[in-house]
Amino acid sequence: MTGDAAVRVRSVEKTFNLGKVGEVAAIRSVDLDVAPGEFVSLIGPSGCGKSTLLRLIADLIEPSSGTIEVFGKPAAQARLDQDYGMAFQRSGLFDWRKIAANIELPLELMGWTKEKRRQRSAEMLRLVKLDEFADHYPQQLSGGMQQRVAIARALSFKPQLLLMDEPFGALDEMTREHMQSELISIKTELDTTVVFVTHSIAEAAFMSDRVVVLSPRPGEIHEIIDVDLGTRVPDTREDPEFFKKATEIRESLRSVKAAE
């Protein structure tokens, strides 16, 4: 790979059940570069392939054609090298591990000492406002609380890249806004690259450096919208430029729907 892209997607297509009954073309002819430290959101109609593209980058599924590189490596190698953290729609917590132990799991796999794991999990639980639940089990928490734990786990080892599939969808509005701000703060502090799937226009406008609007299935890149709102703070949501960008994203999505 040449250049400085953190993520490079080239001519990627994904067809499920290729050549079989029930064949479904999920995404087609996707080319995308994500720069180091950039926050890129993927948005589009339901079923357009946003999550599929994210899972391809994560090497959870393989493309039917095309190539994906992460920090100059094939996606499969980047996964093996633990170059990124993931937080998806389902929390994926282990029921038999307490909350603190769930957060510590990737750190344990990386060989962190018990004391360092304990300190880091406590820090992450404070971040997501769940410090009093360290000794609880996942089934004792609400779905939204479980998702907050999953976010804490994804951030626990300060990965270079975060891949996030609607991680705030199950949260109440105030907690969702808090987590948006906290994620931006952590991203800025660590200079982490983020690829983020959302259905929320406001969320995409508030958090992103660029918003990638995908067309209906098979998903293709319809438009990429630059978002330059400076340092994001809660008052950014009241900035006329924020509303302007949200409107631009909304109009792009409307044009996508009109073309169906």
MIDOSE-1310 file (N, C-alpha, C; in nm, 2 decimals, decimal comma, always signed):
residues 260
mtgd	+0,08/-0,12/+0,00/+0,00/+0,00/+0,00/+0,09/+0,12/+0,00; +0,05/+0,22/-0,08/+0,12/+0,35/-0,08/+0,03/+0,45/-0,02; +0,09/+0,56/+0,03/+0,00/+0,66/+0,09/-0,01/+0,64/+0,24; -0,09/+0,72/+0,30/-0,10/+0,72/+0,45/-0,24/+0,68/+0,50
aavr	-0,32/+0,61/+0,42/-0,46/+0,58/+0,47/-0,45/+0,48/+0,58; -0,53/+0,50/+0,68/-0,55/+0,41/+0,79/-0,63/+0,29/+0,74; -0,73/+0,32/+0,66/-0,82/+0,21/+0,60/-0,82/+0,24/+0,45; -0,80/+0,15/+0,37/-0,81/+0,16/+0,22/-0,89/+0,05/+0,16
vrsv	-1,00/+0,09/+0,10/-1,10/-0,01/+0,04/-1,09/+0,02/-0,11; -1,07/-0,09/-0,19/-1,05/-0,07/-0,33/-1,14/-0,18/-0,41; -1,23/-0,12/-0,48/-1,32/-0,20/-0,57/-1,38/-0,32/-0,50; -1,43/-0,29/-0,38/-1,48/-0,40/-0,30/-1,63/-0,43/-0,33
ektf	-1,66/-0,56/-0,35/-1,79/-0,60/-0,36/-1,82/-0,72/-0,27; -1,94/-0,73/-0,23/-1,98/-0,85/-0,14/-2,11/-0,90/-0,18; -2,12/-1,03/-0,22/-2,24/-1,10/-0,26/-2,25/-1,22/-0,17; -2,36/-1,22/-0,10/-2,39/-1,34/-0,01/-2,45/-1,45/-0,09
nlgk	-2,42/-1,58/-0,06/-2,47/-1,69/-0,13/-2,44/-1,69/-0,28; -2,32/-1,64/-0,31/-2,28/-1,62/-0,45/-2,30/-1,75/-0,53; -2,37/-1,74/-0,64/-2,40/-1,85/-0,73/-2,49/-1,96/-0,68; -2,56/-1,92/-0,57/-2,66/-2,01/-0,51/-2,80/-1,95/-0,50
vgev	-2,89/-2,03/-0,46/-3,03/-1,98/-0,44/-3,02/-1,88/-0,33; -3,09/-1,77/-0,35/-3,09/-1,66/-0,24/-2,97/-1,57/-0,25; -2,91/-1,57/-0,37/-2,79/-1,48/-0,39/-2,83/-1,33/-0,36; -2,75/-1,26/-0,28/-2,79/-1,12/-0,25/-2,66/-1,04/-0,27
aair	-2,67/-0,94/-0,36/-2,56/-0,84/-0,37/-2,57/-0,73/-0,27; -2,47/-0,73/-0,17/-2,48/-0,64/-0,06/-2,42/-0,50/-0,09; -2,30/-0,51/-0,14/-2,23/-0,38/-0,17/-2,16/-0,40/-0,31; -2,13/-0,29/-0,37/-2,08/-0,30/-0,51/-1,98/-0,18/-0,53
svdl	-1,87/-0,21/-0,59/-1,77/-0,11/-0,64/-1,74/+0,00/-0,54; -1,71/-0,04/-0,42/-1,68/+0,06/-0,31/-1,53/+0,09/-0,31; -1,50/+0,22/-0,32/-1,36/+0,27/-0,30/-1,37/+0,38/-0,19; -1,28/+0,36/-0,09/-1,29/+0,45/+0,02/-1,15/+0,45/+0,09
dvap	-1,10/+0,57/+0,12/-0,98/+0,59/+0,20/-1,02/+0,66/+0,33; -0,97/+0,61/+0,44/-0,99/+0,68/+0,57/-0,86/+0,72/+0,62; -0,84/+0,85/+0,65/-0,71/+0,90/+0,69/-0,69/+0,87/+0,84; -0,56/+0,85/+0,89/-0,53/+0,83/+1,03/-0,59/+0,95/+1,11
gefv	-0,66/+0,92/+1,22/-0,72/+1,02/+1,31/-0,85/+1,07/+1,26; -0,90/+1,02/+1,15/-1,02/+1,07/+1,09/-1,14/+1,00/+1,15; -1,26/+1,07/+1,16/-1,38/+1,01/+1,21/-1,48/+1,01/+1,08; -1,50/+0,89/+1,03/-1,59/+0,87/+0,92/-1,71/+0,79/+0,95
slig	-1,83/+0,85/+0,92/-1,96/+0,78/+0,95/-2,01/+0,73/+0,82; -2,08/+0,61/+0,83/-2,15/+0,55/+0,71/-2,29/+0,56/+0,74; -2,37/+0,61/+0,65/-2,51/+0,63/+0,67/-2,58/+0,60/+0,54; -2,71/+0,55/+0,55/-2,78/+0,52/+0,43/-2,91/+0,44/+0,46
psgc	-2,99/+0,41/+0,36/-3,12/+0,34/+0,39/-3,09/+0,20/+0,46; -3,19/+0,15/+0,53/-3,17/+0,02/+0,59/-3,14/-0,08/+0,48; -3,05/-0,17/+0,51/-3,01/-0,28/+0,41/-2,92/-0,23/+0,30; -2,86/-0,11/+0,32/-2,77/-0,06/+0,21/-2,63/-0,12/+0,22
gkst	-2,60/-0,19/+0,32/-2,46/-0,25/+0,33/-2,37/-0,18/+0,42; -2,42/-0,09/+0,51/-2,33/-0,01/+0,60/-2,26/-0,11/+0,69; -2,33/-0,20/+0,76/-2,27/-0,30/+0,85/-2,19/-0,40/+0,78; -2,23/-0,43/+0,66/-2,15/-0,53/+0,58/-2,01/-0,47/+0,55
llrl	-2,01/-0,34/+0,51/-1,88/-0,28/+0,48/-1,79/-0,27/+0,61; -1,85/-0,24/+0,72/-1,78/-0,24/+0,85/-1,72/-0,37/+0,88; -1,80/-0,48/+0,86/-1,75/-0,61/+0,89/-1,65/-0,66/+0,79; -1,65/-0,61/+0,67/-1,54/-0,64/+0,58/-1,41/-0,58/+0,62
iadl	-1,42/-0,45/+0,67/-1,30/-0,39/+0,72/-1,24/-0,46/+0,84; -1,34/-0,52/+0,92/-1,30/-0,59/+1,05/-1,25/-0,73/+1,02; -1,26/-0,77/+0,89/-1,22/-0,91/+0,85/-1,31/-1,01/+0,92; -1,44/-0,98/+0,95/-1,53/-1,07/+1,00/-1,60/-1,15/+0,89
ieps	-1,60/-1,09/+0,77/-1,64/-1,16/+0,65/-1,54/-1,12/+0,54; -1,53/-1,19/+0,43/-1,44/-1,17/+0,33/-1,51/-1,11/+0,21; -1,45/-1,02/+0,13/-1,51/-0,96/+0,01/-1,52/-1,06/-0,10; -1,62/-1,05/-0,18/-1,63/-1,13/-0,30/-1,52/-1,10/-0,40
sgti	-1,49/-0,97/-0,40/-1,38/-0,92/-0,49/-1,33/-0,79/-0,43; -1,21/-0,74/-0,47/-1,15/-0,62/-0,42/-1,06/-0,65/-0,30; -1,00/-0,54/-0,25/-0,90/-0,55/-0,15/-0,93/-0,45/-0,04; -0,90/-0,49/+0,09/-0,91/-0,40/+0,20/-0,78/-0,40/+0,28
evfg	-0,72/-0,29/+0,31/-0,60/-0,28/+0,39/-0,62/-0,19/+0,51; -0,56/-0,22/+0,62/-0,57/-0,15/+0,74/-0,43/-0,12/+0,79; -0,39/+0,01/+0,80/-0,26/+0,05/+0,83/-0,16/-0,02/+0,75; -0,19/-0,03/+0,62/-0,09/-0,09/+0,52/-0,09/-0,24/+0,52
kpaa	-0,17/-0,31/+0,60/-0,18/-0,45/+0,60/-0,31/-0,51/+0,55; -0,31/-0,63/+0,50/-0,44/-0,69/+0,47/-0,53/-0,69/+0,59; -0,66/-0,68/+0,58/-0,75/-0,67/+0,69/-0,73/-0,79/+0,78; -0,70/-0,91/+0,73/-0,69/-1,03/+0,81/-0,57/-1,01/+0,90
qarl	-0,46/-0,96/+0,85/-0,34/-0,94/+0,94/-0,36/-0,83/+1,05; -0,43/-0,73/+1,01/-0,46/-0,62/+1,11/-0,55/-0,68/+1,22; -0,64/-0,77/+1,19/-0,72/-0,83/+1,29/-0,63/-0,91/+1,38; -0,54/-0,99/+1,33/-0,45/-1,08/+1,41/-0,36/-0,99/+1,49
dqdy	-0,32/-0,88/+1,44/-0,23/-0,79/+1,52/-0,31/-0,70/+1,62; -0,44/-0,72/+1,63/-0,53/-0,64/+1,72/-0,51/-0,49/+1,71; -0,52/-0,45/+1,58/-0,50/-0,31/+1,55/-0,63/-0,23/+1,57; -0,74/-0,29/+1,60/-0,86/-0,22/+1,62/-0,95/-0,28/+1,72
gmaf	-1,04/-0,20/+1,77/-1,15/-0,24/+1,86/-1,28/-0,23/+1,79; -1,38/-0,31/+1,84/-1,51/-0,32/+1,78/-1,62/-0,30/+1,88; -1,72/-0,23/+1,84/-1,84/-0,22/+1,92/-1,96/-0,23/+1,82; -2,04/-0,33/+1,83/-2,15/-0,35/+1,73/-2,28/-0,34/+1,80
qrsg	-2,39/-0,36/+1,72/-2,52/-0,34/+1,77/-2,56/-0,42/+1,89; -2,51/-0,55/+1,90/-2,53/-0,63/+2,01/-2,40/-0,62/+2,10; -2,42/-0,62/+2,23/-2,31/-0,60/+2,32/-2,20/-0,71/+2,31; -2,25/-0,84/+2,29/-2,15/-0,94/+2,28/-2,08/-0,97/+2,41
lfdw	-2,14/-0,94/+2,53/-2,08/-0,97/+2,65/-2,09/-1,11/+2,69; -2,00/-1,16/+2,77/-2,01/-1,30/+2,82/-2,08/-1,31/+2,95; -2,19/-1,38/+2,95/-2,28/-1,39/+3,07/-2,21/-1,44/+3,19; -2,11/-1,52/+3,18/-2,05/-1,58/+3,30/-1,93/-1,50/+3,35
rkia	-1,90/-1,39/+3,29/-1,80/-1,30/+3,34/-1,86/-1,17/+3,40; -1,82/-1,12/+3,51/-1,87/-1,00/+3,56/-1,83/-0,88/+3,47; -1,89/-0,77/+3,49/-1,88/-0,66/+3,41/-1,73/-0,61/+3,39; -1,66/-0,60/+3,51/-1,52/-0,56/+3,50/-1,44/-0,67/+3,42
anie	-1,47/-0,79/+3,44/-1,40/-0,90/+3,37/-1,42/-0,90/+3,22; -1,55/-0,86/+3,18/-1,58/-0,85/+3,04/-1,49/-0,74/+2,98; -1,48/-0,63/+3,05/-1,40/-0,52/+2,99/-1,25/-0,56/+2,99; -1,21/-0,63/+3,09/-1,07/-0,67/+3,09/-1,03/-0,78/+2,99
lple	-1,13/-0,85/+2,93/-1,10/-0,96/+2,85/-0,99/-0,93/+2,74; -1,01/-0,83/+2,65/-0,91/-0,81/+2,55/-0,77/-0,78/+2,61; -0,77/-0,71/+2,73/-0,64/-0,68/+2,80/-0,57/-0,81/+2,85; -0,66/-0,90/+2,90/-0,61/-1,03/+2,94/-0,54/-1,10/+2,82
lmgw	-0,61/-1,10/+2,71/-0,56/-1,17/+2,59/-0,43/-1,11/+2,54; -0,41/-0,98/+2,57/-0,29/-0,91/+2,53/-0,18/-0,92/+2,63; -0,21/-0,98/+2,74/-0,10/-1,01/+2,84/-0,08/-0,90/+2,94; -0,18/-0,81/+2,96/-0,17/-0,71/+3,06/-0,17/-0,77/+3,20
tkek	-0,10/-0,71/+3,29/-0,10/-0,77/+3,43/-0,24/-0,75/+3,49; -0,27/-0,82/+3,60/-0,40/-0,82/+3,66/-0,42/-0,68/+3,72; -0,32/-0,61/+3,77/-0,34/-0,48/+3,83/-0,37/-0,38/+3,72; -0,29/-0,38/+3,61/-0,32/-0,29/+3,50/-0,46/-0,31/+3,45
rrqr	-0,50/-0,43/+3,43/-0,63/-0,46/+3,38/-0,74/-0,40/+3,48; -0,72/-0,42/+3,61/-0,82/-0,37/+3,70/-0,82/-0,22/+3,70; -0,71/-0,15/+3,69/-0,71/-0,01/+3,68/-0,78/+0,04/+3,56; -0,75/-0,02/+3,44/-0,81/+0,02/+3,32/-0,96/+0,00/+3,32
saem	-1,01/-0,12/+3,36/-1,15/-0,14/+3,36/-1,22/-0,04/+3,46; -1,16/-0,01/+3,57/-1,22/+0,09/+3,66/-1,23/+0,23/+3,59; -1,13/+0,26/+3,52/-1,13/+0,39/+3,44/-1,24/+0,39/+3,34; -1,26/+0,28/+3,26/-1,36/+0,28/+3,16/-1,50/+0,27/+3,22
lrlv	-1,52/+0,21/+3,33/-1,65/+0,20/+3,39/-1,69/+0,34/+3,44; -1,59/+0,42/+3,49/-1,62/+0,56/+3,53/-1,66/+0,64/+3,41; -1,60/+0,61/+3,30/-1,63/+0,69/+3,17/-1,77/+0,67/+3,13; -1,82/+0,54/+3,14/-1,95/+0,51/+3,09/-2,06/+0,52/+3,20
klde	-2,01/+0,57/+3,32/-2,10/+0,59/+3,43/-2,16/+0,46/+3,48; -2,08/+0,36/+3,49/-2,13/+0,23/+3,54/-2,03/+0,17/+3,65; -1,96/+0,26/+3,72/-1,86/+0,21/+3,81/-1,91/+0,13/+3,92; -2,04/+0,15/+3,96/-2,10/+0,08/+4,07/-2,14/-0,06/+4,03
fadh	-2,13/-0,10/+3,90/-2,17/-0,23/+3,85/-2,06/-0,32/+3,81; -1,94/-0,29/+3,86/-1,82/-0,37/+3,82/-1,84/-0,52/+3,86; -1,91/-0,55/+3,97/-1,92/-0,68/+4,02/-2,05/-0,75/+3,98; -2,13/-0,68/+3,89/-2,25/-0,74/+3,84/-2,23/-0,83/+3,72
ypqq	-2,33/-0,91/+3,68/-2,32/-0,99/+3,56/-2,41/-0,92/+3,45; -2,38/-0,94/+3,32/-2,45/-0,87/+3,22/-2,60/-0,88/+3,23; -2,65/-1,00/+3,27/-2,80/-1,02/+3,27/-2,86/-0,93/+3,38; -2,78/-0,88/+3,47/-2,84/-0,79/+3,57/-2,84/-0,64/+3,52
lsgg	-2,80/-0,62/+3,40/-2,80/-0,48/+3,35/-2,90/-0,47/+3,23; -2,95/-0,35/+3,21/-3,04/-0,33/+3,10/-2,96/-0,34/+2,97; -3,04/-0,35/+2,85/-2,97/-0,36/+2,72/-2,88/-0,24/+2,70; -2,93/-0,12/+2,73/-2,85/+0,00/+2,71/-2,72/+0,00/+2,79
mqqr	-2,74/-0,04/+2,92/-2,62/-0,05/+3,01/-2,52/-0,15/+2,95; -2,57/-0,26/+2,90/-2,48/-0,36/+2,84/-2,40/-0,31/+2,73; -2,47/-0,22/+2,65/-2,40/-0,17/+2,53/-2,29/-0,07/+2,57; -2,32/+0,00/+2,68/-2,22/+0,10/+2,74/-2,09/+0,02/+2,78
vaia	-2,11/-0,10/+2,84/-2,00/-0,19/+2,88/-1,92/-0,23/+2,75; -2,00/-0,26/+2,65/-1,93/-0,31/+2,52/-1,84/-0,20/+2,46; -1,89/-0,07/+2,47/-1,82/+0,04/+2,43/-1,69/+0,06/+2,51; -1,71/+0,04/+2,64/-1,59/+0,05/+2,73/-1,49/-0,05/+2,70
rals	-1,53/-0,17/+2,67/-1,44/-0,28/+2,63/-1,37/-0,25/+2,50; -1,44/-0,20/+2,40/-1,38/-0,16/+2,27/-1,27/-0,06/+2,29; -1,29/+0,03/+2,39/-1,19/+0,14/+2,41/-1,08/+0,11/+2,50; -1,09/-0,01/+2,57/-1,01/-0,04/+2,68/-0,86/-0,04/+2,65
fkpq	-0,82/-0,09/+2,53/-0,68/-0,10/+2,50/-0,63/+0,01/+2,41; -0,71/+0,12/+2,40/-0,67/+0,24/+2,32/-0,62/+0,20/+2,18; -0,71/+0,13/+2,11/-0,67/+0,09/+1,97/-0,65/+0,20/+1,88; -0,58/+0,18/+1,77/-0,55/+0,28/+1,67/-0,68/+0,31/+1,59
lllm	-0,77/+0,21/+1,58/-0,89/+0,21/+1,49/-1,00/+0,16/+1,57; -1,12/+0,23/+1,57/-1,24/+0,18/+1,63/-1,34/+0,16/+1,52; -1,40/+0,04/+1,51/-1,51/+0,01/+1,42/-1,63/+0,00/+1,50; -1,73/+0,08/+1,47/-1,85/+0,09/+1,56/-1,98/+0,09/+1,47
depf	-2,07/-0,01/+1,51/-2,19/-0,03/+1,44/-2,31/+0,01/+1,53; -2,35/+0,14/+1,51/-2,47/+0,19/+1,59/-2,45/+0,16/+1,74; -2,33/+0,19/+1,80/-2,31/+0,16/+1,94/-2,39/+0,23/+2,04; -2,45/+0,35/+2,00/-2,53/+0,43/+2,09/-2,68/+0,41/+2,07
gald	-2,72/+0,32/+1,98/-2,86/+0,31/+1,94/-2,95/+0,27/+2,06; -2,90/+0,20/+2,15/-2,98/+0,15/+2,26/-2,98/+0,24/+2,38; -2,91/+0,36/+2,37/-2,90/+0,45/+2,49/-3,01/+0,55/+2,49; -3,04/+0,60/+2,61/-3,13/+0,72/+2,61/-3,06/+0,84/+2,56
emtr	-3,14/+0,94/+2,52/-3,09/+1,05/+2,45/-2,98/+1,13/+2,52; -2,99/+1,15/+2,65/-2,89/+1,22/+2,73/-2,76/+1,14/+2,74; -2,77/+1,01/+2,76/-2,65/+0,93/+2,77/-2,59/+0,92/+2,64; -2,67/+0,91/+2,53/-2,62/+0,90/+2,40/-2,54/+1,02/+2,36
ehmq	-2,59/+1,14/+2,40/-2,51/+1,26/+2,37/-2,38/+1,27/+2,45; -2,39/+1,22/+2,58/-2,27/+1,22/+2,66/-2,17/+1,12/+2,60; -2,21/+1,01/+2,55/-2,11/+0,91/+2,50/-2,06/+0,96/+2,37; -2,14/+1,03/+2,29/-2,08/+1,09/+2,17/-1,97/+1,19/+2,20
seli	-1,99/+1,28/+2,30/-1,89/+1,37/+2,34/-1,77/+1,30/+2,40; -1,79/+1,20/+2,48/-1,68/+1,13/+2,54/-1,60/+1,05/+2,43; -1,66/+0,99/+2,34/-1,59/+0,92/+2,23/-1,51/+1,02/+2,15; -1,56/+1,14/+2,12/-1,48/+1,24/+2,05/-1,36/+1,28/+2,13
sikt	-1,38/+1,30/+2,26/-1,27/+1,34/+2,35/-1,16/+1,23/+2,35; -1,20/+1,10/+2,36/-1,10/+0,99/+2,36/-1,03/+0,98/+2,23; -1,11/+1,00/+2,12/-1,05/+0,99/+1,99/-0,95/+1,10/+1,97; -0,98/+1,22/+2,02/-0,88/+1,33/+2,00/-0,76/+1,31/+2,08
eldt	-0,78/+1,26/+2,21/-0,66/+1,24/+2,30/-0,57/+1,13/+2,24; -0,63/+1,03/+2,18/-0,55/+0,91/+2,14/-0,52/+0,92/+1,99; -0,58/+1,02/+1,92/-0,56/+1,03/+1,77/-0,61/+0,90/+1,71; -0,72/+0,84/+1,76/-0,77/+0,72/+1,71/-0,86/+0,75/+1,58
tvvf	-0,85/+0,65/+1,49/-0,93/+0,66/+1,37/-1,06/+0,58/+1,40; -1,17/+0,64/+1,35/-1,30/+0,58/+1,38/-1,38/+0,56/+1,25; -1,44/+0,45/+1,23/-1,54/+0,42/+1,12/-1,66/+0,38/+1,19; -1,77/+0,45/+1,17/-1,89/+0,45/+1,26/-2,02/+0,44/+1,17
vths	-2,09/+0,34/+1,20/-2,22/+0,32/+1,13/-2,33/+0,38/+1,21; -2,42/+0,46/+1,15/-2,53/+0,52/+1,22/-2,65/+0,54/+1,13; -2,77/+0,54/+1,19/-2,89/+0,58/+1,12/-2,93/+0,72/+1,15; -2,86/+0,78/+1,24/-2,89/+0,92/+1,29/-2,82/+1,03/+1,21
iaea	-2,90/+1,11/+1,15/-2,84/+1,22/+1,08/-2,77/+1,32/+1,17; -2,83/+1,35/+1,29/-2,77/+1,44/+1,38/-2,64/+1,38/+1,44; -2,64/+1,25/+1,47/-2,52/+1,19/+1,52/-2,41/+1,20/+1,42; -2,44/+1,17/+1,29/-2,34/+1,17/+1,19/-2,28/+1,31/+1,18
afms	-2,37/+1,41/+1,18/-2,32/+1,55/+1,16/-2,24/+1,60/+1,28; -2,28/+1,56/+1,40/-2,21/+1,60/+1,52/-2,07/+1,54/+1,53; -2,05/+1,41/+1,49/-1,93/+1,34/+1,53/-1,83/+1,34/+1,41; -1,87/+1,35/+1,29/-1,79/+1,31/+1,18/-1,70/+1,42/+1,12
drvv	-1,59/+1,38/+1,06/-1,51/+1,46/+0,97/-1,57/+1,45/+0,83; -1,61/+1,33/+0,80/-1,67/+1,30/+0,67/-1,79/+1,20/+0,69; -1,89/+1,22/+0,61/-2,01/+1,13/+0,62/-2,02/+1,07/+0,48; -2,02/+0,93/+0,48/-2,03/+0,86/+0,35/-2,18/+0,81/+0,34
vlsp	-2,24/+0,86/+0,24/-2,39/+0,83/+0,21/-2,39/+0,71/+0,11; -2,45/+0,60/+0,15/-2,46/+0,49/+0,07/-2,59/+0,48/+0,00; -2,59/+0,42/-0,12/-2,72/+0,40/-0,19/-2,79/+0,27/-0,15; -2,91/+0,25/-0,19/-2,98/+0,13/-0,15/-2,91/+0,01/-0,21
rpge	-2,94/-0,11/-0,15/-2,87/-0,24/-0,20/-2,88/-0,26/-0,35; -2,77/-0,30/-0,41/-2,64/-0,32/-0,35/-2,57/-0,18/-0,33; -2,52/-0,16/-0,21/-2,47/-0,03/-0,16/-2,35/+0,01/-0,24; -2,36/+0,14/-0,29/-2,25/+0,20/-0,35/-2,24/+0,34/-0,28
ihei	-2,12/+0,40/-0,30/-2,11/+0,54/-0,24/-2,18/+0,64/-0,32; -2,28/+0,70/-0,27/-2,36/+0,80/-0,34/-2,30/+0,93/-0,33; -2,25/+0,97/-0,21/-2,19/+1,10/-0,19/-2,10/+1,09/-0,06; -2,00/+1,17/-0,06/-1,92/+1,19/+0,06/-1,92/+1,34/+0,10
idvd	-1,97/+1,36/+0,22/-1,99/+1,50/+0,27/-1,89/+1,54/+0,37; -1,81/+1,64/+0,35/-1,72/+1,69/+0,44/-1,79/+1,77/+0,55; -1,75/+1,75/+0,68/-1,81/+1,82/+0,79/-1,70/+1,89/+0,87; -1,70/+2,02/+0,87/-1,59/+2,10/+0,94/-1,66/+2,19/+1,04
lgtr	-1,67/+2,13/+1,16/-1,74/+2,21/+1,27/-1,64/+2,25/+1,38; -1,51/+2,23/+1,35/-1,41/+2,26/+1,46/-1,42/+2,16/+1,57; -1,38/+2,20/+1,69/-1,38/+2,12/+1,81/-1,53/+2,10/+1,85; -1,57/+1,97/+1,87/-1,71/+1,94/+1,90/-1,73/+1,95/+2,05
vpdt	-1,82/+2,03/+2,09/-1,86/+2,05/+2,23/-2,02/+2,05/+2,23; -2,08/+2,03/+2,34/-2,23/+2,02/+2,35/-2,29/+2,14/+2,27; -2,24/+2,26/+2,28/-2,30/+2,37/+2,21/-2,29/+2,36/+2,06; -2,21/+2,27/+2,01/-2,20/+2,25/+1,86/-2,34/+2,22/+1,81
redp	-2,42/+2,15/+1,89/-2,55/+2,11/+1,84/-2,64/+2,23/+1,82; -2,61/+2,34/+1,87/-2,69/+2,46/+1,85/-2,63/+2,56/+1,74; -2,52/+2,52/+1,68/-2,45/+2,60/+1,59/-2,52/+2,59/+1,45; -2,55/+2,71/+1,39/-2,61/+2,71/+1,26/-2,54/+2,62/+1,15
effk	-2,41/+2,61/+1,16/-2,33/+2,52/+1,07/-2,37/+2,38/+1,09; -2,39/+2,34/+1,22/-2,44/+2,20/+1,25/-2,57/+2,17/+1,17; -2,66/+2,26/+1,19/-2,79/+2,24/+1,12/-2,78/+2,24/+0,97; -2,68/+2,32/+0,92/-2,66/+2,32/+0,77/-2,61/+2,19/+0,73
kate	-2,51/+2,13/+0,80/-2,46/+2,00/+0,76/-2,56/+1,89/+0,78; -2,64/+1,89/+0,88/-2,74/+1,79/+0,90/-2,84/+1,80/+0,79; -2,87/+1,92/+0,74/-2,96/+1,93/+0,63/-2,90/+1,88/+0,50; -2,77/+1,90/+0,48/-2,70/+1,85/+0,36/-2,70/+1,70/+0,36
ires	-2,68/+1,64/+0,48/-2,69/+1,49/+0,48/-2,83/+1,44/+0,46; -2,93/+1,51/+0,51/-3,07/+1,47/+0,49/-3,11/+1,48/+0,35; -3,06/+1,59/+0,28/-3,10/+1,60/+0,14/-3,03/+1,49/+0,05; -2,91/+1,46/+0,09/-2,84/+1,35/+0,02/-2,92/+1,22/+0,03
lrsv	-2,96/+1,19/+0,16/-3,04/+1,07/+0,18/-3,17/+1,07/+0,10; -3,23/+1,19/+0,10/-3,36/+1,20/+0,02/-3,34/+1,17/-0,13; -3,23/+1,22/-0,18/-3,20/+1,20/-0,32/-3,17/+1,05/-0,35; -3,11/+0,98/-0,25/-3,09/+0,84/-0,26/-3,22/+0,77/-0,27
kaae	-3,31/+0,80/-0,18/-3,45/+0,74/-0,17/-3,52/+0,77/-0,30; -3,51/+0,89/-0,35/-3,59/+0,93/-0,47/-3,54/+0,85/-0,59; -3,41/+0,80/-0,59/-3,36/+0,73/-0,70/-3,39/+0,58/-0,70; -3,45/+0,53/-0,59/-3,48/+0,39/-0,58/-3,58/+0,35/-0,68
